[in-house]
């Protein structure tokens, strides 16, 4: 009843240290609470909501203290360590989203880091459906051997129709493999229906962490993007692509 509080956690952590624990990793919440609504790890919760508990417990211990929970920005990670909030940043979901996060941060490639949106899709896949790990941001997770980024044997002229997340990802991967890629979008902006998904409170990361990242990476990979371009059969015939990828999104299913 009434949960497990900080005043109980501090002496408990001390006893663990006395018993020989090499480090203490501090988190908060339960399986039923930390993923939903404004729970400690939920998408709509403030970032680093459980850091304060690790910082307080650290004051009473001699062993290293790991802090975690919605810490996806490496600049902020560094700041937390500099301020002494913890000794180590423990990462789980951010490394699903981008396994190379530490390497990219070390090299100063901050724009290339595919940040975790805290959508909890990975948790849903593992714990509720009992499927192999998947990530909303990173299609390669769990399929690393299958999705090896190999250079194309033949460089092709590719046209991608649709600038939503599917079209952007297709264009990004094709360009990285060495193809000559053009993406056409009928609207004046990219992102498709994911721009709508980013409107509700707490969902803004779908725009900043997903759409903006995909657009940046497509441009870096050399994808030629044409906005306000409605694609017809005549446009396709004139462009004459060797490969055509239709990524114009799904149609809503309206029940009877």
Secondary structure, DSSP 4 states (H G I P E B T S, - for coil): -----HHHHHHHHHHHHHTT-SEEEE--S-TTTTTSTT-TTSTTSPTTTTHHHHHHHHTT-SSEEEE-SS---HHHHHHHHHTTS-SEE--SHHHHH-TTHHHHHHTT-GGG--------HHHIIIIIS-PPP--SS-TTTT-TTTT--PPPSS--EEEEE--BHHHHHHHHHHHHTT-EEEEE-SSSSSBTTHHHHTSSTT-THIIIIIIHHHHHHHHHHT-EEE-S----HHHHHHH--SEEEE---PPP----
